[in-house]
Amino acid sequence: MSVPRVTVYTVSGCPFCDSVKKLLKEKGIDYLEIEAPPQSDQWFEMVKKTGSGALPQVLVGDEAVGGYLDVIFYEASGLLYKKLGMESTETTKIETLYDVIILGAGPAGLSAAIYAARKVLKTLVISGNIGGQVTWTYDIDNYLGFSQVNAQDLIRKFREHVEKYGVETIIGQEAISADITGRIKRVTTKDGRSFYGKTLIIATGGQHRRLNIPGEKEFLGRGVSYCSTCDAPLFADATVAVIGGGNSALEAVIDLMPIAKHIYLVSLTELTGDPVLQDKVKNSPIVDIFVRHKPVAILGKQEVEAVEILSLEENKIKTLAVEGVFVEVGIMPNSSLFVDVLATNERGEIIVDEMCRTGVAGVFACGDVTSVPYKQVVVAAGEGAKAALSAYSYLINRAGKGPSSG
């Protein structure tokens, strides 16, 4: 059977025109492109054939399919291939249409998966790893139900809970692109596969900025920490160093002041945090402050024993004997895929409302990738549950469009 000709009416500068052409190319579908600026002869021809003046417009043979969002739906459901008379091949594999796709498998993403599954939503979780930032700490204090719990044990419990509901997961593959503005959301992973969902929950978390010095990675969980709220109680009566000069570093020092024996605050610049926090730190008798000093190495045998810092003014290295090093030089949200299409703040965090909505219909975000304050495991888990419930509410309230039945 011959394949009907696909015609795409486009206009220069139209992002949806570019998107529909990209989709057809990726699926190996040849097409004829006709530029149709509004009010041109080609535009009037398009209106006559399709009944619409919106661009782009796609025809299969003489049949009008619609615009970009319609093509996405037809491709996801397999109808496009039926219209073209094409056999399903590896490059044109018809994918499942999920009720919700969740990007990320940290506390926020896994919590979202559990609540989505409880609402009987067809759910897919895509993530490069299980656990997110929790994997960068050793023990977690005061997670509800645990006075202290090993981070890896907590992650295992999270994963077992998700598996109990039979949620489909793709672990070890990260999303490299996402088309989220249409009625059907399309996510493409690093291995080239595409997945489609009615809603998308972004739970990609954040990552602590690293010092990238010798000993930092080697002593992670053995004296090096990125979370004073989580790990401060482990350093009772110890001498520790906090690296950083902003609010997160000052708050870490304040967290440690009732617990540690002595604290060194090491900052590459003059302190930049809020004056009220600076005053609390500067007035503490157990805190020594080194500004314009750069950490160059973390030393030890089995655990942290010292940190070397370089004076930028004297060009001399000092060695501070410490049992712990708290790295507090900021968190970067993993939001790079979405900064051009979703509203973000000055830190690159996705701005959400009280229902985890992003401003794009059917797209929700939760956890450390968002503007919600207090980057804590328990907060992320709660936000994940809220995002899933909001996605469910969105699905059942769409006009006649409920969750998948099977």
Residue pairs with C-beta under 8 A, 6 or more apart in sequence:
1 85
2 85
3 30
3 84
3 85
3 86
4 60
4 61
4 83
4 84
4 85
5 31
5 32
5 60
5 61
6 24
6 29
6 30
6 31
6 32
6 58
6 59
6 60
6 84
7 31
7 32
7 34
7 58
7 59
8 17
8 20
8 21
8 24
8 31
8 32
8 33
8 34
8 56
8 57
8 58
9 34
9 36
9 42
9 43
9 46
9 50
9 55
9 56
9 57
9 58
10 17
10 20
10 21
10 33
10 34
10 35
10 36
10 55
10 56
11 17
11 35
11 36
11 37
11 38
11 55
11 56
12 35
12 37
14 55
14 56
16 55
16 56
16 67
16 68
17 55
17 56
17 68
19 68
19 179
20 56
20 58
20 67
20 68
20 71
21 31
21 33
23 68
23 71
23 72
23 75
24 30
24 31
24 71
26 194
27 75
27 91
27 92
28 89
28 91
28 92
29 80
29 84
29 86
29 92
31 58
34 42
34 46
35 42
36 42
36 43
36 45
36 46
36 55
36 57
37 43
38 53
38 55
43 53
46 52
46 53
46 55
46 57
47 53
49 57
49 59
49 62
49 64
50 57
50 59
50 64
50 66
51 64
52 64
52 66
52 67
54 67
55 67
56 67
56 68
57 64
57 66
57 67
58 64
58 65
58 66
58 67
58 70
58 71
59 65
60 80
60 83
60 84
63 83
65 71
65 74
65 80
65 83
68 182
69 182
69 183
69 184
71 80
72 179
72 182
72 183
72 184
72 186
72 196
73 79
73 183
73 184
74 80
74 83
75 81
76 94
76 95
76 97
76 184
76 186
76 196
77 94
77 97
78 88
78 94
81 87
81 88
81 92
81 94
86 92
88 94
95 193
95 194
95 195
95 196
96 122
96 124
96 195
96 196
97 122
97 184
97 196
97 197
97 198
97 404
98 122
98 123
98 124
98 195
98 196
98 197
98 198
98 404
99 116
99 121
99 122
99 123
99 197
99 198
99 199
99 391
99 395
99 403
99 404
100 112
100 116
100 121
100 122
100 123
100 124
100 197
100 198
100 199
100 200
100 201
100 388
100 391
101 123
101 124
101 125
101 126
101 185
101 187
101 195
101 196
101 197
101 199
101 200
101 201
102 109
102 112
102 113
102 116
102 123
102 124
102 125
102 126
102 200
102 201
102 203
103 109
103 126
103 127
103 175
103 178
103 187
103 200
103 201
103 202
103 203
103 204
104 125
104 127
104 132
104 202
104 203
104 204
104 205
104 334
104 367
104 369
105 113
105 125
105 127
105 129
105 130
105 131
105 132
105 169
105 171
105 203
106 127
106 131
106 132
106 133
106 134
106 203
106 205
106 367
106 368
106 380
107 132
107 134
107 158
107 367
107 377
107 378
107 380
107 381
107 384
108 132
108 203
108 205
108 366
108 367
108 368
108 380
108 381
108 383
108 384
108 387
109 125
109 127
109 132
109 201
109 203
109 204
109 205
109 366
109 367
109 384
110 125
110 130
110 158
110 159
110 161
110 162
110 381
110 384
111 158
111 380
111 381
111 382
111 383
111 384
111 385
111 388
112 201
112 203
112 366
112 384
112 385
112 387
112 388
112 391
113 123
113 125
113 162
113 165
113 167
113 169
113 384
113 388
114 161
114 162
114 165
114 167
114 385
114 388
115 384
115 385
115 388
115 389
115 392
116 123
116 167
116 201
116 388
116 391
116 392
117 123
117 162
117 165
117 166
117 167
118 165
119 388
119 389
119 392
119 403
120 403
121 388
121 391
121 392
121 395
121 403
121 404
122 403
122 404
122 406
123 167
123 168
124 167
124 168
124 169
124 170
124 195
124 197
125 162
125 167
125 168
125 169
125 170
125 171
126 169
126 170
126 173
126 174
126 175
126 187
126 189
126 195
127 169
127 170
127 171
127 173
127 174
128 171
128 172
128 173
128 174
129 135
129 171
129 172
130 155
130 158
130 159
130 171
131 151
131 152
131 155
131 158
132 205
132 367
132 368
133 205
133 206
133 207
133 208
133 226
133 368
134 140
134 151
134 154
134 155
134 377
135 151
135 152
135 155
136 208
136 220
136 226
136 227
137 151
137 221
137 225
137 226
137 227
137 230
137 231
138 150
138 151
138 220
138 221
138 222
138 225
138 231
138 234
139 148
139 149
139 150
139 151
139 230
139 231
139 234
140 146
140 148
140 149
140 150
140 151
140 154
140 230
140 377
141 147
141 148
141 229
141 230
141 231
141 232
141 233
141 234
142 148
143 149
143 154
143 377
143 378
144 378
146 154
148 233
154 377
162 169
170 189
173 189
173 190
173 191
173 193
174 189
174 190
175 187
175 188
175 189
175 190
175 337
176 188
176 189
176 190
176 337
177 187
177 188
177 337
178 185
178 186
178 187
178 188
178 200
178 337
178 338
179 185
179 186
180 186
180 200
180 338
180 341
180 342
180 360
180 362
180 363
181 341
181 360
183 198
183 362
184 196
184 197
184 198
185 196
185 197
185 198
185 199
185 200
185 362
185 363
186 194
186 195
186 196
187 194
187 195
187 196
187 197
187 200
188 194
188 195
189 195
198 362
198 395
198 401
199 362
199 363
199 364
199 391
199 394
199 395
200 362
200 363
200 364
201 356
201 364
201 365
201 366
201 384
201 387
201 388
201 391
202 335
202 338
202 350
202 358
202 363
202 364
202 365
202 366
202 369
203 365
203 366
203 367
203 369
203 380
203 384
203 387
204 333
204 334
204 335
204 337
204 367
204 369
205 333
205 334
205 367
205 368
205 369
205 380
206 331
206 332
206 333
206 334
206 368
206 369
206 375
207 331
207 332
207 334
208 226
208 327
208 329
208 330
208 331
208 332
209 327
209 329
209 330
209 331
209 332
210 216
210 327
211 243
211 295
211 327
211 329
213 295
213 296
213 297
213 298
214 296
214 297
214 298
215 224
215 297
215 298
215 299
215 300
215 304
216 224
216 298
216 325
216 327
218 298
219 298
219 300
219 303
219 304
219 325
222 300
222 302
222 303
222 304
223 298
223 300
223 303
223 304
223 305
223 322
223 323
223 324
223 325
224 298
224 304
224 324
224 325
224 327
225 231
225 234
225 324
225 325
225 326
225 327
226 326
226 327
226 328
228 242
228 251
228 252
228 255
228 256
228 326
228 328
229 255
229 376
230 377
231 324
231 326
232 252
232 255
232 256
232 259
232 260
233 259
234 324
235 256
235 259
235 260
235 323
235 324
236 259
236 260
237 259
237 260
237 261
238 260
238 261
238 322
238 323
238 324
239 260
239 261
239 262
239 263
239 264
239 321
239 322
239 323
240 256
240 260
240 262
240 263
240 264
240 322
240 323
240 324
240 325
240 326
241 263
241 264
241 265
241 266
241 295
241 307
241 320
241 322
241 324
241 325
241 326
242 249
242 252
242 253
242 256
242 263
242 264
242 265
242 266
242 325
242 326
242 328
243 249
243 266
243 267
243 295
243 325
243 326
243 327
243 328
243 329
244 252
244 266
244 267
244 327
244 328
244 329
244 330
245 265
245 267
245 268
245 269
245 270
245 271
245 272
245 273
245 291
246 272
246 273
246 328
246 329
246 330
247 273
247 274
247 277
248 328
248 329
248 330
248 331
249 265
249 267
249 273
249 326
249 328
249 329
250 265
250 271
250 273
250 274
250 277
250 278
250 280
250 281
251 273
251 277
251 328
252 326
252 328
253 263
253 265
253 281
253 284
253 287
254 277
254 280
254 281
256 263
256 326
257 263
257 284
257 286
257 287
260 286
261 286
262 286
262 287
262 288
263 284
263 286
263 287
263 288
264 287
264 288
264 289
264 290
264 307
264 320
264 322
265 281
265 287
265 288
265 289
265 290
266 290
266 293
266 295
266 307
266 309
266 320
267 289
267 290
267 291
267 292
267 293
268 292
268 293
268 294
268 312
269 291
269 292
270 291
270 292
271 278
271 281
271 289
271 291
281 287
281 289
282 289
290 309
290 311
290 318
292 311
292 312
292 313
293 309
293 310
293 311
293 312
293 318
294 309
294 310
294 312
295 307
295 308
295 309
295 310
295 325
296 308
296 309
296 310
296 317
297 307
297 308
298 304
298 306
298 307
298 308
298 325
299 305
299 306
299 307
299 308
299 319
300 306
303 323
304 322
304 323
304 324
304 325
305 321
305 322
305 323
306 319
306 320
306 321
306 322
307 319
307 320
307 322
307 325
308 317
308 318
308 319
308 320
309 317
309 318
309 320
310 316
310 317
310 318
311 317
311 318
331 368
331 375
332 348
333 344
333 347
333 348
333 349
333 350
333 368
333 369
333 370
334 369
335 342
335 344
335 348
335 349
335 350
335 369
336 348
338 344
338 350
339 348
341 360
342 350
342 351
342 358
342 359
342 360
342 363
342 365
343 350
343 351
343 358
343 359
344 350
344 351
345 351
345 371
349 369
349 370
349 371
350 358
350 365
350 369
350 370
350 371
351 358
351 359
351 370
351 371
352 358
352 364
352 365
352 366
352 370
352 371
352 372
355 364
355 386
355 390
355 393
356 364
356 365
356 366
356 370
356 383
356 386
356 387
356 390
357 363
357 364
357 390
358 364
358 365
361 394
362 391
362 394
364 387
364 390
364 391
364 394
365 387
366 372
366 380
366 383
366 384
366 386
366 387
367 380
367 383
367 384
368 375
368 380
370 383
372 379
372 383
392 403
395 401
395 402
395 403
396 402
396 403
